[in-house]
């Protein structure tokens, strides 16, 4: 069943790329709203730190760190699958050249390669997803007039 899911992921690569592009566009569209709300907060905090919105200032760092950390986890996982498949291919070449590779080993190798390929296909949309979620949420929250306190 896992092989079928991986093949389906490869088959759907155009949809994955479209989703990644939509997420990138929505992320880019939300940035001006966030900057428009947060830059005045930063400016007022520089003028008078005692009256600053410390909660929002702290969120500026922690939210970014969390979103980019989750994005990096997706990239790391994909890189790990590609490395694992590459190592398996190198080992299989030696085993195959000595005619000691059976059908089960060949299937396992094919599945590793399929998992690596599917991971690379899903990488753009999965790596932008945490950043997109955070930016979209911030843009909606900061667009409300009640939260625009400096």
C-alpha positions in Angstrom: 0.0 0.0 0.0 2.9 2.4 0.7 4.2 2.1 -2.8 0.8 3.1 -4.2 0.7 6.2 -2.0 4.2 7.1 -3.2 3.2 6.6 -6.8 0.1 8.7 -6.3 2.4 11.5 -4.8 4.5 11.4 -8.0 1.4 11.4 -10.2 0.1 14.5 -8.4 3.3 16.6 -8.7 1.6 19.3 -10.8 -1.0 19.8 -8.1 1.8 19.9 -5.5 3.7 22.6 -7.4 0.5 24.6 -7.9 -0.2 24.4 -4.1 3.3 25.5 -3.4 3.0 28.5 -5.8 -0.4 29.5 -4.3 1.1 29.3 -0.8 4.0 31.5 -1.9 1.8 34.1 -3.4 -0.5 34.2 -0.4 2.5 34.5 1.9 3.9 37.4 -0.2 0.5 39.1 -0.2 0.3 38.9 3.6 3.7 40.4 4.3 2.7 44.1 3.7 -0.2 43.8 6.2 2.1 42.3 8.9 4.8 44.9 8.2 2.2 47.7 8.3 1.1 46.6 11.7 4.4 45.7 13.3 6.7 48.4 12.1 4.9 51.1 14.0 5.0 48.8 17.1 8.7 48.5 16.7 9.1 52.2 16.3 7.1 53.1 19.4 9.0 50.4 21.4 12.2 52.1 20.4 10.9 55.5 21.6 9.4 54.2 24.8 10.2 50.6 25.8 7.9 50.8 28.9 4.7 51.2 26.9 5.6 48.8 24.2 3.5 45.8 23.2 5.9 43.2 24.6 3.6 40.3 23.8 3.5 41.2 20.1 7.2 42.0 20.0 8.0 38.5 21.5 5.7 36.8 19.0 7.6 38.4 16.2 10.7 36.3 17.0 9.1 33.1 18.4 6.6 32.7 15.6 9.3 33.1 12.9 11.6 30.7 14.7 8.9 28.1 15.0 7.7 28.4 11.4 11.2 28.2 9.9 12.1 25.4 12.2 9.2 23.3 11.0 10.1 24.2 7.4 13.6 23.0 8.0 12.3 19.7 9.5 10.6 19.0 6.1 13.7 19.8 4.2 15.8 17.7 6.5 13.5 14.7 6.2 13.6 14.9 2.4 17.4 15.1 2.4 17.6 12.1 4.7 15.4 10.1 2.4 17.5 11.0 -0.7 20.7 10.2 1.2 19.3 6.8 2.3 18.2 6.0 -1.2 21.6 7.0 -2.6 23.4 4.8 -0.1 21.0 1.9 -0.8 21.7 2.3 -4.5 25.4 2.2 -4.0 25.2 -1.0 -1.8 22.8 -2.6 -4.3 25.2 -2.0 -7.2 27.8 -4.1 -5.4 25.3 -6.8 -4.4 23.7 -6.8 -7.9 27.1 -7.1 -9.6 27.8 -10.3 -7.7 24.3 -11.7 -8.6 23.2 -11.9 -5.0 20.3 -9.6 -5.1 16.8 -11.2 -5.0 13.4 -9.9 -5.9 12.6 -8.7 -2.4 15.8 -6.7 -2.2 15.1 -5.1 -5.6 11.6 -4.2 -4.5 12.9 -2.6 -1.3 15.4 -0.6 -3.3 12.7 0.5 -5.7 10.5 1.6 -2.8 13.4 3.6 -1.2 14.0 5.4 -4.5 10.2 6.0 -4.8 10.0 7.4 -1.3 13.0 9.8 -2.1 11.4 10.9 -5.3 8.0 11.5 -3.7 9.6 13.4 -0.9 11.3 15.7 -3.4 8.0 16.2 -5.2 6.3 17.2 -2.0 9.2 19.3 -0.7 8.1 22.7 -2.0 4.6 22.6 -0.6 5.5 20.9 2.6 8.4 23.3 3.4 6.4 26.5 2.7 3.3 25.2 4.6 4.4 26.2 8.1 5.6 29.7 7.0 2.4 30.2 5.0 0.2 29.2 7.9 2.0 31.6 10.2 2.0 34.5 7.8 -1.6 34.0 6.9 -2.7 33.8 10.5 -0.7 37.0 11.4 -2.0 38.9 8.4 -5.6 38.1 9.5 -5.0 38.9 13.1 -3.0 42.1 12.6 -5.5 43.4 10.0 -8.1 43.7 12.7 -8.1 47.3 14.1 -8.3 46.2 17.7 -4.9 44.5 17.6 -3.1 47.4 16.0 -2.2 48.9 19.4 1.3 50.3 19.5 
